[in-house]
Amino acid sequence: MSPAATAIFSSSSSFTLSLLTSPSSTKAKPRISVANGGTLTLLGFPCFSFNYKKPNLIIRSAISIEKETPETHRPHTFLRRSDDDDAALSSSPSSVRSRFEKMIRDAQDRVCEAIEAVEGGAKFKEDVWSRAGGGGGISRVLQDGAVWEKAGVNVSVVYGVMPPEAYRAAKAAADQTKSGPVPFFAAGISSVLHPKNPFAPTLHFNYRYFETDTSKDTPGAPRQWWFGGGTDLTPAYIFEEDVKHFHLVQKSACEKFDPTFYPRFKKWCDDYFYIKHRGERRGLGGIFFDDLNDYDQEMLLSFATECANSVVPAYIPIIEKRKNMPFTDQHKAWQQLRRGRYVEFNLVYDRGTTFGLKTGGRIESILVSLPLTARWEYDHQPAEGTEEWKLLDACINPKEWI
């Protein structure tokens, strides 16, 4: 049997799990890639790397690994039927896997169409890729447009077998020991949108679904699954009506399913996007959740769908109001300083990004979520009472906006 290789890592910023691919010489793109001995990045974020080799079950740094294949067109689905009955069932249109894939691809289309409509000219560049081991993805990036400095909206659907160490890295709070290879499925949408105008906020969102099956040494154990994701707002200036609108849309999406979701996931978001060395949050929050499986699976699929559908109505009206506002060099400089905070969080605290940097991942892919420009000034302190100070105060002391 030829060597197989697997990689996985979980990140709040995006869903980041895939089988490893071989070193690629392609230019930096927000899609799956490998460098420096086989560390994988997917959707711009790095993944855990291993080489799983039978019959001795050796797990080590990846050396000879499968390469992704660029495609010239989008397939109807990245799922496929096989001789295995369970795999065939999973690829049926009624399966959770199939419906989640359809959901994230529909969401990608809607968000990209909305962004292009606001842009009024610039279009997304699209890359489609597949992998022989199972799955593929669609990466779309719009850069240096009239409204957005950088906008990435990416989906992936990947599956295969991962070693136990990768399984433990996949979960934010892995509490079970897997001693053998673990079949997995993972699908997600990930996006970061950085506008040019300092009065228009940055948006990040991602929604993902994950499954693991019984490992070879524990036949009969139940399949495990969970959902994760969230949507959060990162402005440079506070317009309270904008922030309230954004949070109201998130709250409305949550309350269709459980009245405890919004307060629970709002706090989770505030706690996660925290820059510890600054003592402040990256932005003004939203919702965030991970490892969510303590509710009915169908309900959580509907909830993730509702959240993804809420992105455009929560964000685009804000952009329409702020994209053409006149601004000064001072306003732009403050936006650049806040972009610096965004960079600091992603490089220092984001689980996927920091792991990739430590393991020698491909820099261009790891940093795809970052803005084109940012700024740092020595000991910059906005004067108390200014608009800049109000934003910083809200990042230090999270508020209840609604």
Secondary structure, 3 states (H helix, E strand, C coil): CCCECCEEEECCCCEEEECCCCCCCCCCCCCCEEECCCEEEECCEEECCCEEECCCCEEECCCCCCCCEEECCCCCCCCCCCCCHHHHHHCCCCCHHHHHHHHHHHHHHHHHHHHHHHHCCCCCEEEEEECCCCEEEEEEEEECCCCEEEEEEEEEEEEEEECHHHHHHHCCCCCCCCCCCEEEEEEEEEEEEEECCCCCCEEEEEEEEEEECCCCCCCCCCCEEEEEEEEEEECCCCCHHHHHHHHHHHHHHHHCCCCCHHHHHHHHHHHHCEECCCCEECCCCEEEEEEECCCCHHHHHHHHHHHHHCHHHHHHHHHHHHCCCCCCHHHHHHHHHHHHHHHHHHHHCCHHHHHHHHCCCCHHHHHHHCCCCCCCCCCCCCCCCCHHHHHHHHHHCCCCCC
